Amino acid sequence: MLKGITFAQPHYLYLLILVPALVAWYIFRLSKNDADLRISSTAGFDGIRKSLKIYFYHGLFALRMMAVALLIIALARPQSSLSRQDIKVEGIDIVLAIDISGSMLAQDFKPDRLEAAKDVASEFIDGRPDDRIGLVIFSGESFTQCPLTTDHAVLKNLFRDIKSGMINDGTALGDGLATAVSHLRTSTAISKVIILLTDGVNNAGAVDPGSAAEIAKLYGIRIYTIGVGTTGMAPYPVQTPFGMQLQPMPVEIDEALLRNVSALTDGKYFRATNNAKLRNVYHEIDKLEKSKIDVTEFHKKSEKYLPLALIAMALFIIELLARYLYFRNIP
C-alpha cells in the first residue's frame, strides 16, 4: 500500500504476477527462435552491425507490459486515504420545546400558529448543521418527540408529524421545561439551550415553571422563551352546530412568567405576533447562540484509477501504432 493510497479491491493486485511471468515467457521465446535460413558459416556477416530498430522493437513489449500493469492497478481502484483534521466549528446542544395545545390552532398566523412554528423551526434547524438538536412537545403533559441528534433529516420528519390533540389539552409549561432539561443536564457541550415556544398560560402539569428554570440554571442551561400570538383578539377554530367556524377569542400569554424564566437562566424573552416576527425571533436567537467547539472533520475518499487507466490506454495505442506503422516489416 502506498502512503496516502488505499485500494478498494486489493485482490486484483495479485494479477501483477502475470507481468514477470509474461516477461520470462517473452525472453524464453526469443532464445528458442530458429532461423528460417541455415548456412554453414556467419563469417560473411561479421562486419554488419545490428540496426537500432531491432533493439527498439523489444520496447514494444515493454510498453505493453507497462500498460497491463497500470490496468491491473486501476482495477484494484486506488483511492486517496481517508483524512482527518481537527477544526473549530460552531455548535451547541439545543432542545426545542413546542406548545401543541388547542390554542395553537389559532389563525392569527398563517396557516395557524402551530404550522407556522413548525415551518420556522425547520428553517432554524437547517441553519444549524453542526448542532445536536432535540424536540419536546407539551400540552396538558409533555413527552420527547426526538432526543438530541445530529441527524436533522430524522428530526425534521418527526417535526412534520406534530399536530394538536396528540396529548391531553392544556398548557404544562413546567413539564415541558423539565423534560427539555432532562435531555441537557448530562450534556458536555459548551453551550446548552432550550427554546420554549408557547401561546398560553401555565395551567396544567406537575412541575412549576419557576422550579424547572431553577434546575436549568443549576445545570448551566440557558432558556429562550417565545410568546406567539397577536395582541388583543385572534380567530380560533371552534366546533359549532354548523361545523367548524372561526371565532375571535382573547390572546392570553403569561409574559411575566416567560420573562422571569428566561432572565433566571441568562436567556431572553421574545414576542412574535405574526409569521415574519417569529422568523426574526429565531434569527436573533441564531445570532446569539454561536459557540466554538472542537470537532474532527473527515474527508471522503477520492478515486484515483482514472489517470492510470488513461495512461494504460495511451501506451496501448502508442504500441499498436508503432508496431503497425514503424515496425511493420519486422515479423
SEZAVEX-633990 format. One line per 4 residues: number of its first residue (from 1); their letters; for each residue x, y, z of N, C-alpha, C. Coordinates in steps of 0.1 Angstrom, whole numbers, plus 2048, in hexadecimal, padded with zeros to 3 digits. Layout:
N
NUM = a = X,Y,Z,X,Y,Z,X,Y,Z ~ ...
This chain:
331
1 = mlkg = 808,7F4,800,800,800,800,809,80C,800 ~ 806,815,7F7,80E,822,7F6,809,82B,801 ~ 812,834,805,80F,83E,80F,804,847,80A ~ 7F9,848,812,7EE,850,80F,7E4,84A,804
5 = itfa = 7E7,83E,800,7DF,837,7F6,7DA,82A,7FB ~ 7CD,827,7FA,7C8,81A,7FD,7C1,814,7F1 ~ 7BE,807,7F1,7B8,801,7E5,7AB,7FB,7EA ~ 7A0,7FE,7E2,793,7F9,7E5,792,7EA,7E2
9 = qphy = 799,7E5,7D8,798,7D7,7D4,7A7,7D2,7D2 ~ 7AE,7D1,7DE,7BC,7CD,7DD,7BF,7BF,7D7 ~ 7B5,7B6,7D7,7B7,7A9,7D2,7BC,7A9,7C4 ~ 7B8,7B3,7BC,7BC,7B4,7AE,7CB,7B6,7AD
13 = lyll = 7D2,7BA,7B7,7E0,7BD,7B6,7E8,7B0,7B5 ~ 7E2,7A4,7B8,7E8,797,7B6,7EB,795,7A8 ~ 7E3,79B,79F,7E5,799,791,7F2,79F,78C ~ 7F9,7A7,794,806,7AD,790,810,7A2,78E
17 = ilvp = 80E,797,794,818,78C,792,818,787,783 ~ 80E,78B,77C,80E,787,76D,819,78F,766 ~ 81C,79B,76B,826,7A3,763,834,79C,763 ~ 83A,799,76E,847,792,76D,846,784,766
21 = alva = 83A,77D,767,838,771,760,839,773,751 ~ 832,77D,74C,832,780,73E,840,785,739 ~ 847,78C,741,855,790,73E,85D,784,73C ~ 85C,77A,746,864,76E,745,860,766,738
25 = wyif = 853,766,735,84F,75E,729,855,765,71D ~ 855,772,71C,85A,77A,711,869,777,70F ~ 871,777,719,87F,774,718,881,766,714 ~ 87A,75D,71A,87B,74F,716,878,74C,707
29 = rlsk = 86E,753,702,86A,751,6F4,875,757,6EB ~ 87B,762,6EF,886,767,6E6,892,75E,6E6 ~ 895,758,6F1,8A0,74F,6F1,89E,742,6E9 ~ 892,73E,6E7,88F,732,6E0,88B,734,6D1
33 = ndad = 88C,741,6CC,889,743,6BE,893,73D,6B5 ~ 88F,735,6AB,898,72F,6A1,898,738,695 ~ 8A3,739,68F,8A5,741,682,89D,73A,677 ~ 898,742,66E,890,73D,663,89A,738,658
37 = lris = 8A7,73D,658,8B1,73A,64E,8BD,735,655 ~ 8C2,729,653,8CE,724,65A,8DA,724,650 ~ 8E5,729,655,8F1,729,64D,8FD,723,655 ~ 907,71F,64E,912,718,655,91B,722,65D
41 = stag = 91C,72E,659,924,738,660,91E,746,660 ~ 920,74E,66B,91B,75B,66C,927,765,66A ~ 932,760,665,93E,769,664,93B,775,65B ~ 933,773,651,931,77E,648,928,789,64D
45 = fdgi = 922,787,659,91A,792,65F,921,798,66B ~ 92E,795,66D,935,79A,679,935,7A9,67A ~ 936,7B0,66F,938,7BE,66E,92B,7C6,66E ~ 920,7BF,66F,913,7C6,66E,90D,7C8,67C
49 = rksl = 90A,7D4,67F,905,7D7,68D,8F5,7D6,68D ~ 8F0,7D2,698,8E2,7D1,699,8DB,7DE,699 ~ 8D0,7E0,693,8C9,7EC,692,8C2,7F0,6A0 ~ 8C3,7FC,6A3,8BC,801,6B0,8AD,7FD,6AF
53 = kiyf = 8A8,7FC,6A4,89A,7F9,6A2,896,7EC,6A9 ~ 8A0,7E2,6A8,89E,7D5,6AE,89D,7D7,6BD ~ 8A6,7DF,6C3,8A5,7E1,6D2,899,7E8,6D6 ~ 895,7F2,6CE,889,7FA,6D2,87C,7F1,6D1
57 = yhgl = 87D,7E7,6C8,871,7DE,6C6,86D,7D8,6D3 ~ 877,7D4,6DC,874,7CE,6E8,86E,7D8,6F2 ~ 86F,7E4,6EF,869,7EE,6F8,85A,7EE,6F6 ~ 855,7E9,6EB,846,7E7,6EA,840,7DE,6F4
61 = falr = 848,7D3,6F7,843,7CA,701,844,7D1,70F ~ 84E,7D9,711,84F,7E0,71E,843,7E9,720 ~ 83F,7F0,715,833,7F9,716,827,7F1,719 ~ 825,7E6,713,819,7DE,716,819,7D9,724
65 = mmav = 825,7D5,72A,825,7D0,738,822,7DC,741 ~ 827,7E8,73E,824,7F3,747,815,7F6,746 ~ 80F,7F5,73B,800,7F7,739,7F8,7ED,741 ~ 7FC,7E0,740,7F6,7D6,748,7F7,7D8,757
69 = alli = 803,7DC,75B,804,7DE,76A,7FC,7EA,76E ~ 7FB,7F5,767,7F3,800,76A,7E4,7FD,76B ~ 7DF,7F4,761,7D1,7F0,761,7CE,7E8,76D ~ 7D7,7DF,771,7D5,7D7,77D,7D4,7DF,789
73 = iala = 7DD,7E9,78A,7DC,7F2,796,7CF,7FA,796 ~ 7CB,7FF,78A,7BE,806,789,7B2,7FD,78D ~ 7B3,7F0,789,7A8,7E7,78D,7A7,7E6,79D ~ 7B2,7E8,7A4,7B2,7E7,7B2,7AC,7F3,7B9
77 = rpqs = 7A9,7FE,7B0,7A3,80A,7B5,7AB,811,7C0 ~ 7B6,817,7BC,7BD,81F,7C6,7B5,82B,7CA ~ 7B6,82F,7D7,7AE,83A,7DC,7B7,842,7E6 ~ 7B5,84F,7E6,7BC,857,7F0,7B7,853,7FE
81 = slsr = 7BF,851,807,7BB,84C,815,7B3,856,81C ~ 7AA,851,825,7A2,85A,82D,7AA,863,836 ~ 7A8,870,835,7B0,879,83D,7A7,87F,848 ~ 7AE,884,852,7A7,88A,85D,7AE,897,861
85 = qdik = 7A6,8A0,866,7AC,8AD,869,7A4,8B3,875 ~ 7AB,8B6,87F,7A4,8BD,88B,7A2,8CB,887 ~ 795,8D0,888,792,8DD,885,788,8E3,88F ~ 786,8EF,88F,77C,8F5,898,770,8FA,890
89 = vegi = 764,8F5,894,757,8F9,88E,74E,8FE,898 ~ 743,904,894,739,909,89D,72F,8FD,8A0 ~ 72C,8FB,8AC,723,8F0,8AF,71F,8F0,8BE ~ 712,8EE,8C1,70D,8ED,8CF,703,8E2,8CF
93 = divl = 6FE,8DF,8DC,6F3,8D6,8DE,6E6,8DE,8E0 ~ 6DC,8DC,8D8,6D0,8E3,8D9,6C4,8DA,8DA ~ 6BB,8DD,8E3,6AE,8D6,8E3,6A3,8E0,8E1 ~ 69B,8DD,8D7,68F,8E5,8D3,683,8DF,8DB
97 = aidi = 67D,8E8,8E3,671,8E4,8EA,665,8EB,8E4 ~ 65C,8E4,8DE,651,8EA,8D6,643,8E7,8DC ~ 63C,8F1,8DF,62E,8F0,8E4,625,8EB,8D8 ~ 61D,8E0,8DB,614,8DB,8D0,606,8DB,8D5
101 = sgsm = 603,8E4,8DF,5F5,8E4,8E4,5EC,8E9,8DA ~ 5DF,8E8,8DD,5D4,8EB,8D3,5D5,8FA,8CE ~ 5D9,903,8D7,5DA,911,8D4,5E4,914,8C9 ~ 5EE,90A,8C6,5F8,90C,8BC,5F2,90B,8AE
105 = laqd = 5E5,907,8AD,5DE,907,8A0,5D8,914,89C ~ 5DA,91F,8A5,5D5,92C,8A1,5DC,931,895 ~ 5D4,938,88D,5D8,93C,87F,5DD,94A,87E ~ 5E2,950,889,5E8,95D,887,5F6,95C,881
109 = fkpd = 5FB,94F,880,607,94C,878,602,943,86C ~ 609,943,862,605,93B,856,60D,92F,854 ~ 607,923,852,5F9,921,852,5F3,921,860 ~ 5FB,91D,86A,5F7,91F,878,604,91F,880
113 = rlea = 603,922,88D,60F,923,896,618,917,895 ~ 612,90B,897,61A,8FF,897,622,8FD,88A ~ 61B,8FE,87F,622,8FB,872,62D,906,870 ~ 62A,912,873,634,91D,872,640,91A,87B
117 = akdv = 63E,915,887,649,912,890,651,907,88B ~ 64A,8FD,885,651,8F1,87F,65A,8F6,873 ~ 654,8FE,86A,65C,903,85F,668,90B,862 ~ 667,914,86B,672,91D,86F,67C,915,877
121 = asef = 678,90C,880,681,903,887,689,8FA,87D ~ 683,8F5,873,68A,8ED,869,695,8F5,862 ~ 692,902,85F,69C,90B,859,6A8,90D,862 ~ 6A4,90E,86F,6AF,910,879,6B8,904,87A
125 = idgr = 6B2,8F8,879,6B9,8EC,87A,6C3,8EB,86E ~ 6BE,8EF,862,6C6,8EE,856,6D2,8F8,857 ~ 6D1,902,85F,6DC,90C,860,6E6,908,86B ~ 6E4,8FD,872,6ED,8F8,87D,6F1,8EA,87A
129 = pddr = 6F9,8E8,86F,6FC,8DA,86B,706,8D3,875 ~ 70D,8DB,87D,717,8D5,886,712,8D2,894 ~ 705,8D6,897,6FF,8D5,8A4,6F8,8C8,8A6 ~ 6F8,8C3,8B3,6EF,8B9,8B7,6E2,8BF,8BB
133 = iglv = 6D7,8BB,8B5,6CA,8C1,8B8,6C0,8B7,8BC ~ 6B8,8B9,8C6,6AE,8B0,8CA,6A0,8B7,8CA ~ 696,8B0,8CB,688,8B5,8CA,67F,8B0,8D6 ~ 67A,8B9,8DD,670,8B5,8E8,663,8BC,8E5
137 = ifsg = 658,8B5,8E6,64B,8BC,8E4,643,8BB,8F1 ~ 63A,8C5,8F3,632,8C4,8FF,625,8CB,8FD ~ 61C,8C6,905,60E,8CC,905,60A,8CB,913 ~ 600,8C1,916,5FC,8BF,924,607,8B7,92B
141 = esft = 610,8B0,924,61C,8A9,928,626,8AB,91E ~ 632,8A4,920,63D,8A6,916,643,898,913 ~ 649,897,908,651,88C,905,65C,88F,8FA ~ 666,887,8F9,670,889,8EF,66D,884,8E1
145 = qcpl = 66C,88D,8D8,66A,889,8CA,676,884,8C3 ~ 682,88A,8C7,68F,886,8C1,69A,889,8CB ~ 6A2,880,8CF,6AE,883,8D8,6B8,88B,8D0 ~ 6C2,890,8D7,6CD,898,8D1,6D3,890,8C6
149 = ttdh = 6D5,896,8BA,6DA,88E,8AE,6E0,898,8A5 ~ 6EA,893,89D,6EF,89B,892,6E9,897,885 ~ 6E0,88C,885,6D9,888,879,6CD,891,877 ~ 6CF,89C,871,6C4,8A6,870,6B9,8A2,867
153 = avlk = 6BC,899,85D,6B2,894,854,6A7,88C,85C ~ 6AC,884,866,6A2,87C,86E,69B,886,877 ~ 6A2,890,87D,69B,899,885,690,8A1,87E ~ 693,8A5,872,689,8AD,86A,67D,8A4,866
157 = nlfr = 680,897,864,674,88E,861,66B,88D,86D ~ 671,88C,879,669,88B,885,662,898,888 ~ 668,8A3,884,662,8B0,885,655,8B1,87D ~ 655,8AB,871,649,8AB,868,63E,8A3,86E
161 = diks = 641,89A,877,636,891,87D,62F,898,888 ~ 634,8A3,88D,62E,8AA,898,620,8B0,894 ~ 616,8AE,89D,609,8B4,89B,603,8B6,8A8 ~ 5FA,8C0,8A9,5F2,8C2,8B5,5E9,8B7,8B8
165 = gmin = 5E7,8B3,8C4,5DF,8A8,8C8,5E6,89B,8CA ~ 5F3,89B,8C8,5FB,88F,8CA,5FB,88A,8D9 ~ 5FA,894,8E2,5FA,892,8F0,5EE,89A,8F6 ~ 5EB,898,903,5E1,89F,90A,5E3,8AE,909
169 = dgta = 5D8,8B5,907,5D9,8C4,905,5DD,8CB,912 ~ 5E2,8D7,911,5E7,8DF,91D,5F4,8E5,919 ~ 5FA,8EC,923,607,8F2,920,610,8EF,92C ~ 617,8E4,92C,620,8E0,937,62E,8E6,934
173 = lgdg = 630,8F3,936,63D,8F9,933,648,8F2,93C ~ 646,8F0,948,650,8EA,951,654,8DD,94D ~ 64A,8D4,949,64D,8C7,945,656,8C7,938 ~ 652,8D0,92F,65A,8D1,922,668,8D5,925
177 = lata = 66A,8DF,92E,677,8E3,931,67F,8D8,938 ~ 679,8D1,942,67F,8C6,949,684,8BB,940 ~ 67B,8B7,936,67F,8AD,92C,68B,8B1,924 ~ 68B,8BE,920,696,8C3,918,6A3,8C3,920
181 = vshl = 6A2,8C7,92D,6AE,8C8,936,6B4,8BA,937 ~ 6AB,8B0,938,6B0,8A2,93A,6B9,89D,92F ~ 6B7,8A3,923,6BF,89F,918,6CD,8A6,917 ~ 6CD,8B2,91E,6D9,8BA,91D,6E2,8B9,92A
185 = rtst = 6DD,8B4,934,6E4,8B4,941,6F1,8AC,941 ~ 6F2,8A2,939,6FE,89A,938,707,89E,92C ~ 702,8A8,924,70A,8AC,918,717,8B3,91C ~ 721,8B0,915,72F,8B6,917,732,8C1,90D
189 = aisk = 727,8C6,906,729,8D1,8FC,72D,8DD,904 ~ 734,8E6,8FD,738,8F3,903,72B,8FB,905 ~ 721,8FA,8FD,715,902,8FE,709,8F9,8FD ~ 700,8FA,907,6F4,8F2,907,6E8,8FC,908
193 = viil = 6DE,8F9,8FE,6D4,903,8FC,6C6,8FC,8FB ~ 6BC,902,901,6AE,8FE,8FF,6A7,90A,8F8 ~ 6A0,907,8EE,697,911,8E7,689,90D,8E9 ~ 682,914,8F2,674,910,8F6,66A,91A,8EF
197 = ltdg = 661,914,8E7,657,91C,8E0,649,918,8E5 ~ 642,922,8E9,634,920,8EE,62B,92C,8EA ~ 61E,92A,8EB,615,935,8E9,60B,936,8F5 ~ 60E,930,900,604,930,90B,60A,933,919
201 = vnna = 602,92F,922,605,930,931,607,923,937 ~ 610,921,940,612,914,946,606,910,94E ~ 5FF,905,94A,5F3,901,951,5F2,8F2,953 ~ 5FD,8EB,951,5FD,8DC,952,60B,8D8,956
205 = gavd = 60C,8CB,959,619,8C5,95C,61C,8C4,96A ~ 627,8BD,96E,62B,8BB,97C,637,8C3,980 ~ 63D,8C9,976,64A,8D1,979,647,8E0,977 ~ 64B,8E7,981,64A,8F6,980,655,8FB,977
209 = pgsa = 651,904,96D,65B,909,964,667,910,96A ~ 664,917,975,670,91D,97D,679,913,982 ~ 674,908,987,67D,8FE,98D,685,8F7,981 ~ 67E,8F5,976,685,8EF,96A,691,8F8,966
213 = aeia = 68E,906,966,698,90F,962,6A4,90F,96C ~ 6A1,90E,979,6AC,90D,983,6B5,901,980 ~ 6AF,8F5,97D,6B7,8E9,97A,6BF,8EC,96D ~ 6B9,8F2,963,6C1,8F6,957,6CD,8FE,95A
217 = klyg = 6CB,908,963,6D6,911,967,6E1,909,96E ~ 6DD,8FF,976,6E6,8F7,97D,6F0,8EF,973 ~ 6EA,8EB,968,6F2,8E3,95E,6F8,8EC,953 ~ 6F7,8F9,955,6FD,902,94B,6F5,903,93E
221 = iriy = 6E8,901,93E,6E0,901,932,6D9,90E,931 ~ 6DA,914,925,6D4,921,922,6C7,91F,91C ~ 6BC,927,920,6AF,925,91A,6AB,931,913 ~ 6A7,930,906,6A1,93A,8FE,692,937,8FE
225 = tigv = 68A,941,901,67B,93E,900,675,947,8F5 ~ 66B,941,8EE,664,948,8E4,655,948,8E6 ~ 64F,953,8E7,641,954,8E8,63B,957,8DA ~ 633,94E,8D5,62D,950,8C8,61E,953,8C8
229 = gttg = 61A,95D,8C1,60C,961,8C1,60B,970,8BF ~ 601,975,8B7,5FF,983,8B5,5FB,98A,8C2 ~ 5FA,997,8C2,5F5,99E,8CD,5E6,9A0,8CC ~ 5DF,99E,8D7,5D0,9A0,8D7,5C9,993,8D4
233 = mapy = 5C2,992,8C9,5BA,987,8C6,5C0,97F,8BA ~ 5BE,972,8BA,5C3,96A,8AF,5B8,960,8AA ~ 5B7,95D,89E,5AD,953,899,5B0,945,89C ~ 5A8,93E,8A4,5AA,930,8A8,59F,928,8A1
237 = pvqt = 5A3,91C,89D,599,913,897,591,90C,8A3 ~ 584,90D,8A2,57B,908,8AC,571,8FF,8A5 ~ 56E,8F4,8AB,564,8EB,8A6,556,8F0,8AA ~ 54E,8F2,8A0,540,8F7,8A2,536,8ED,89C
241 = pfgm = 529,8EF,89F,51F,8E6,898,520,8E8,889 ~ 526,8F2,884,527,8F4,875,535,8F1,870 ~ 53C,8E9,878,54A,8E5,874,555,8EE,87A ~ 561,8EC,876,56C,8F4,87C,56C,902,876
245 = qlqp = 56C,90C,880,56B,91A,87C,576,921,884 ~ 57A,92C,87F,584,935,885,57D,93F,88E ~ 581,940,89B,57B,94A,8A4,586,951,8AB ~ 585,95E,8AC,58F,966,8B3,58F,963,8C2
249 = mpve = 59C,961,8C7,59D,95E,8D5,5AA,965,8DA ~ 5AA,969,8E7,5B5,971,8EC,5C2,969,8EC ~ 5CD,970,8E9,5DB,969,8EA,5E0,96C,8F8 ~ 5E3,961,8FF,5E8,961,90D,5F6,95A,90D
253 = idea = 600,962,90F,60E,95C,911,613,962,91E ~ 618,959,926,61E,95D,933,62D,962,930 ~ 62D,96E,92B,63A,974,927,643,976,933 ~ 63D,979,93F,646,97B,94B,64D,96F,94F
257 = llrn = 646,963,94E,64C,956,952,657,953,948 ~ 654,955,93B,65E,951,931,66B,95A,932 ~ 669,967,935,674,970,937,67C,96B,943 ~ 676,968,94E,67D,963,95A,685,957,958
261 = vsal = 67F,94D,950,685,941,94D,692,943,945 ~ 691,94C,93B,69D,94F,933,6A7,957,93B ~ 6A3,961,942,6AC,969,94A,6B4,961,954 ~ 6AD,957,95A,6B4,94E,964,6BF,946,95F
265 = tdgk = 6BE,943,952,6C8,93A,94C,6D1,942,942 ~ 6D1,94F,943,6D9,958,93A,6D5,956,92C ~ 6C8,954,92A,6C2,953,91C,6BB,960,918 ~ 6B1,95F,910,6AA,96A,90B,69C,967,907
269 = yfra = 692,970,909,685,96D,905,682,975,8F8 ~ 67A,96F,8EF,676,975,8E3,667,974,8E1 ~ 662,97E,8DA,653,97D,8D7,652,97E,8C8 ~ 64B,974,8C2,649,973,8B4,63A,975,8B1
273 = tnna = 636,97F,8A9,628,981,8A7,624,97D,898 ~ 62D,978,890,62A,973,883,635,96B,87E ~ 634,965,872,63E,95C,86C,64C,963,86B ~ 64C,96F,866,658,976,863,660,978,870
277 = klrn = 658,97D,87B,65F,980,887,664,973,88E ~ 65D,968,88C,661,95B,892,66E,957,88B ~ 66F,959,87E,67B,956,876,687,95E,87B ~ 684,96B,87E,68F,974,883,693,970,891
281 = vyhe = 68A,96B,899,68E,966,8A6,698,95B,8A5 ~ 695,951,89D,69F,946,89B,6AC,94B,895 ~ 6AC,955,88D,6B8,95A,887,6C0,961,892 ~ 6BA,968,89B,6C1,96E,8A6,6C7,964,8B0
285 = idkl = 6BF,95A,8B3,6C5,94F,8BB,6D0,948,8B5 ~ 6CF,946,8A7,6DA,940,8A0,6E7,949,8A1 ~ 6E6,956,8A1,6F1,95F,8A2,6F7,95E,8B0 ~ 6EE,95E,8BA,6F2,95E,8C8,6FA,951,8CC
289 = eksk = 6F6,946,8C6,6FB,939,8C9,706,934,8BF ~ 711,939,8C0,71C,935,8B8,728,932,8C0 ~ 72A,925,8C3,735,921,8CC,73F,918,8C4 ~ 74C,91A,8C6,756,912,8C0,759,905,8C7
293 = idvt = 759,8FA,8C0,75D,8ED,8C5,767,8E6,8BC ~ 76F,8DE,8C2,778,8D6,8BA,771,8CA,8B4 ~ 773,8C7,8A7,76E,8BB,8A1,778,8B5,898 ~ 776,8A9,893,77F,8A3,88A,778,8A2,87C
297 = efhk = 77E,8A7,872,779,8A7,865,77F,89C,85D ~ 776,894,857,77A,889,84E,778,88C,840 ~ 781,888,837,780,88A,829,77D,87D,822 ~ 774,87D,818,771,871,811,77D,86D,808
301 = ksek = 77D,860,806,787,85A,7FD,784,85F,7EE ~ 78F,861,7E7,78D,864,7D9,794,85A,7D0 ~ 78E,856,7C5,793,84C,7BC,79F,851,7B4 ~ 7A9,848,7B3,7B5,84C,7AC,7B8,843,7A0
305 = ylpl = 7AE,83A,79C,7B1,831,792,7B0,836,784 ~ 7A9,841,782,7A7,846,774,7B4,84B,76D ~ 7BD,852,774,7C9,856,76D,7D1,84A,769 ~ 7D2,83F,772,7D9,833,76E,7D3,82C,762
309 = alia = 7C6,82C,762,7BF,825,756,7C2,82D,749 ~ 7C2,83A,74A,7C4,842,73E,7D3,841,739 ~ 7DC,840,743,7EA,83E,73F,7EC,831,738 ~ 7E6,826,73E,7E7,819,738,7E1,819,72A
313 = malf = 7D6,81F,728,7D0,81F,71B,7D9,827,711 ~ 7E0,831,716,7E9,839,70D,7F5,830,709 ~ 7FA,828,713,805,81F,710,801,815,706 ~ 7F5,80F,707,7F0,805,6FE,7F0,80B,6F0
317 = iiel = 7EA,817,6EF,7E9,81E,6E1,7F7,821,6DB ~ 800,825,6E4,80E,828,6DF,814,81B,6DA ~ 812,810,6E1,818,803,6DD,812,7FE,6D0 ~ 805,7FF,6CF,7FF,7FB,6C2,803,803,6B6
321 = lary = 803,810,6B8,807,819,6AD,816,816,6A9 ~ 81E,814,6B3,82D,812,6AF,82E,804,6A9 ~ 827,7FA,6AE,828,7ED,6A8,823,7EC,69A ~ 818,7F3,696,812,7F1,689,816,7FC,67F
325 = lyfr = 81D,806,684,822,811,67B,831,811,67A ~ 838,811,685,847,813,684,84D,805,684 ~ 848,7FB,68B,84F,7EE,68B,847,7E3,683 ~ 83F,7E8,679,837,7DE,672,83F,7D4,66A
329 = nip = 84B,7D7,667,854,7CD,65F,85B,7C3,668 ~ 85A,7C5,675,860,7BB,67E,856,7B1,682 ~ 858,7A4,680,84E,79A,683,84D,798,692
